[in-house]
Amino acid sequence: MNVMTSPWLLTGHLTPKRTDALEPKLFRKLTAPQKASLRQAFCEEVYQDGDPVPRDTTGIVLHGGLRESARRRDGTCRVSGIVFTGEVLLPNGPRTAGVQMTAMGETGLLSCGTERFAELMHDIPQLRLNFLEEIQDRICETRRWHVMLGRKTAAERVASLLFSFWQRQGCPPEMSLRLSREDLGQMLSLTFETVSRQIKAMEQAGMVALPLPSRVRILDPQRLLNNTTGGAAMPRHAA
């Protein structure tokens, strides 16, 4: 792991696109002096593929992504979610003590220690409100995700996951799955053969295209959304 000790936005390494991705969420509605305090508290860290990410920090993914894995009772791990660029990494709590985060490819993380972030929230009420809203959103999304797993067919689950990933990455012309079919199956409680078969069926139906196994183009978003049967945006975080 490489740590860039220069404060956030003073390094010259962040592009305007990354900055825009940060402020509408955790840092929205903050004043210029409040943002100046955050610049001094947050540092940019760069992790290489597979590096573990400490869970005693609050952070925002600048580029790349984080793979979330939960330990099962038998000691094995299963993929439980992804944190995409622009999304917030929350510190572990009592119910997520067994959850591990690792970098997916080279990943930049804007992070702040838990104690320092708590001080900032005490001093900046709007930051505390933003953080609480982030936690509430995660709780709602997790609930919706588990309802989806219990009520939807295999085809609907795969369509929901692809549509969710596409939205979370900003609806790009081509997106990265960043996970194997087996990983996707773990998230959806399906076998990797089932996941592969459903993605292939969507490709044959003209909803998606796969220039590479790890790259997906959403050709017909409306049809893909219809295949989720919900007709609404899926959860941002499948944890």
Protein Blocks (a to p, Z undefined) as FASTA:
>chain_A
ZZdfbdghklopacfklmmmmmmmmmgoiafklmmmmmmmpccddddehiacdfkbccdd
fbhcdddddddfkopacdfbdcdehiacddddfklmmpccddehjaddddddfklmmmmm
mmmmmlmmmmmmmmmmmmmmmmmmmmmmmmmcfklmmmmmmmmmmmmnopaabdcekiaf
klmmmmnopafklmmmmmmmmmmnopaccfbfkbccdfblmlmmmmnonopacdfblZZ
